[in-house]
Amino acid sequence: MADEIIVFDVKGEWAHFKRPYTTTSPLTFDLPSPPTVIGLLGAILGIDRKDYLRELGRCCRVSVMLKQSPQKLKTGLKFLHTKNSFRGDHKTPHALIEAELLCNVALRLFCLLDDETQKQNLVQRLRERRPHYIPALGLAWCLADCEWIDKYPATRVTPDHEIAMLGWLPQSSIAEPMLEPDKRYHMMTLPITMEPDRRVTRYDDIIYEHSGKSIRCRLKPGETIWQIQHGRTLADEGASYVYLL
């Protein structure tokens, strides 16, 4: 029996996907990590921020594709010292921190949900453009707009030939890369799994094409991915494979 992969686009004027090494990171990833995407899904579904990793972390797999090259802007963000500021005890209640922001963000998200109730709820809310909470791209004020694309049948496969991937791909899964001169390949170490207490339990080096084009490669033997039956509606290059994390 084929799985169903939900595909929708996310756009936003601003985004900041902070590095999880500190509570306030001035640097941003180019694209959201799997826990961040699950948090966005939790907002659409109305799951409390304390519970979305517990409720969705074990039944949801995701992938992200850039629809255009990330644009970065460095600016100053003013933070408030909340511990003593409201009592007037802090001499400098504000701290100015230089930070990276992504601007004019456009992403395509792929989502596989094993929970049928949550899947139907997500599909309905995306189709009706009716999220429970307003989704955000990292920071609460980086508001996002979601646009429904479709849901597609997909089959789990272990290909032993050259394939074209949509979205990201773990570097550890590649046996032989097929580098093409008109494409820009980037790699970032992203958090892959996170506990509800915000403790990261797994990192991986993730490869992605900077402008959203497909990645051609041969995978290592036994690597399982999903082949989407989309009829060339998602990519012009015939790419039909996606690696869900």
N, C-alpha and C positions, 0 to 999 in steps of 0.2 A: 504494500500500500504506500502510495506517494505521500510525502509530507506537503504542507502548504507553507510557503514563505511569504510573509507580509512585507510589502515594499512601500515606503513613503519618503517624501522629501522633507527636509527641515531647512528653513532659512532664518537668518537673523542678522540684524545690523551689527551686533557685537557678540563676541564670545570670549571666554577665558577658561580653558581647561587646565587647571593648575596641576603642577607636579605634586604628588602626594607626600613628598619627603618632609614638608613643613606645613604648619597650619595656614600660613599666608605665603604663597609662592609668587614671585614677580614674573615667572616664566610660564608660558602656555604651550601645551602640545598643539600640533597642527590639526589634530582631529580628536574626537572624544574616545576615551577608553571604554571597554565593555561595561564596567560598573557605572560610568557616567551615562551611557546609553540606557542601561537598565533603570537608572534614576529618572531619566526623561520619560520612559515608558510608565514608570510608577506614577509620575505626575499626571500623565494623560488618563491613567486608570483610576486615579484617586487613592493610591496607596500611600500611607503615611511615610515620611522620610525615614523613620526609625525601622520600618518594616519591609521596605521594597526589596532590599537585598535578600532578606530571609524568604519572602514570598515568591520572588521572581528569579533569584540567583540560580536555583537548581532546575528550573523548568524553561529557561529562556536562553537562546543562543542568538548572537547578533553579529553583523558585519557592517562596516562603514565604507562608503565610497565618496571621495571628494568630487564635487561637480565642477569646481573651478579651483585654481591655485590659491592657497591661503594668502591673505594680505595681512601683514602685521604692522601694528602701530605701537610705539612706546609713548606712554603718558604717565602723569602723576595721579595716583589715587589717594584720596584722603580718608584715613581710618580713624575711628573714634576709640579712645581708651575708655572702655565701659566700666572698668572695675571701680574707679573712684571719681569719674568725671561728673556723674549726676549729683555727687555730694559736694562738688567744688574743691576736692582735695588734690586734684591732679594739676600741676602747673602748666603742662602742655597737653590739653585734652585730645589734640589731634596729631596724627603722624602721617606725613606725606611719603608715599612709597612709589618709586618708579616701577611700572609694570608693563608687560606686553599684553596687547589685546589683539584679537582677530577681528577684522571688519568685513562686512558684506559676505557672511558665511553661507555656503550652500552645500548641503550634504544629502546623500541618499542612504537611507538605512534599510537593512535587511533584517528581518526578525522571524525566528521560529519559536513558537510557544507550544509547549506540550500540554498545558492546561487549557482545555477546550473552552471553559467558561471565560477565562481571561482573554483568550484569543478572540472570541466573538465580541466581547466587550471592547477590546482594542479596535477591531475592525469597524464596529459601529461608530465609535467616537471619532475615529479618523475620517470616515466617510462623511459624517455630519459636521466635521470641524467643531467638535464639542468636547474639548478636554475637560477633565474634572478640575485640575489645577492648570494654570497657565504654564506651559513648559518653558524651561530656560536652558541656555547654552552655557553651562558651568556656573556662573554667578547669577544670583537671583534677579538682578536688574538686566541681564542679557536675555531679553524675551525672545521667544522663538515662535515661528508660524509653521504648522505642519500641513502638508498637502498629500492627500491620499493618491497613490498610484494604482496598486492592484494587489491581489494575492495570486501566487502562481504555484502550480504543482512542482515539486522538486523531489529528486531521488538521490539517496546516498550512494556514492560510488567511490571506487578506489582506482583511479585511472593509471595506466602504465604507459601513457603516451603524452606528447606535448599538449598542453591545454592553455586556455586564456581565462584568467581570473578577473572577476569583478570585485572591486573593493580591496581590502587588505589581505596580507598573507604572512604568517609567521616565517621568519628566516630559517628556523630550525626544520621546517617541513620541505624545504626546497632541495632537490637532488641536483638539478641543473638549471640555472637561469638562462633565459633567452632574451638577452638585452637588445633593445631596438633603439636606433639612433634618435628617433623623434620623441622619445619619452624621457621623463625625469624621475628617477627612482630615489626615494628617501627611506630612511629607516629610523624608528624611534623605539626606545624601550618603554613599553606601556604596562601599567598594572592590568592584569587579566582577571583575577578573582580577588574579592574583598569580603571580609567578614562584616557582619552588622555593626561591630564596634569600630569600623573604618580601618581595620588592620589588613594590609595587603598580604595575601598569601601566595601570589604567583605573579611574576613579571615575565615578559617575553619581548624579543626584538621583532617588531612588526614592520614589514615593507609595504609601501604604498606608492602609487604613481601620483605625482604632484598635481596633475590637472584632471585626474579622474579617469585616465585611460586604463585599458586592461593591462595585466601583467602576464606575460607568457613564460612558461616554465615546465619542467618535469618535476613531479613530486617524488618524495622518497617512497619506497614500497610500503604498502599498507596504510598510507595516509588517506583518511576518509574526508570527503568534501561533498557538497551538494550541487547537483546539476539542475538548473532551473529551466523549465519549459516556458520561455517567455516570447518566442516567436520574433526575436530581434527588436522588441519594443524597448528593452533596457540598454542596449548597446548596438552600435553600428558595425562593430568589428567581429560580430559572431561570438563574443564572449558569453558563456552561459554557466560558468562555475563560480561558486562562492564558498569562502572558508568562514564558517560560523564559529565564534568563540563563546 
